[in-house]
């Protein structure tokens, strides 16, 4: 186990725990299921980083990179669905399974068509040849452009849905939660793109990868803060009403 994977290990622990808490709090609630799946996808992201950094051979690292590639382009689809459900659903079609299939169909189809040509390159660190890190290769092939366009469109789509909900929500608590979630997700997406863009200006590949794993740790802290805000807001509202404090996230 090398030092570069420590942030990813901690991030996995945090994200997996949060996903489990959200799911077990209301297992039958649609929002809880999708939110748990969304957070769990980041936990898998963390696992792939740990696998890449601690692989004994190139094939194992490549397997982790293939999983990572899919998660990156499926995460915006989770974001769109959660945008419709969180914190309150105003559209009946958002709970229809056909809606879920439609949202995931484009990125899944593009990922299938891109197999096995993945836009990720594994490079061994010079100091430790058995430690690999990944670089995104922007060769702008048609399938890659489709994936990139769908991902960016989904991020904008989900952000617009969340932003339009703020003025429709009546409770201040729900408005604040929506603003916090929307702002956090936008910062996460922009930060991820910035890190990838700075790759060419970072002379030491190990520094780039450490920065990348630190970003996943920040994402884990964001979800932990989101969970804390849910619990605190519920306690405040119930205490003000003189009612028992239920453990409910949404």
Beta strands, then each sheet from edge to edge (+ up, - down):
strand 1: 120-124
strand 2: 132-136
sheet 1: 1+ 2-
end
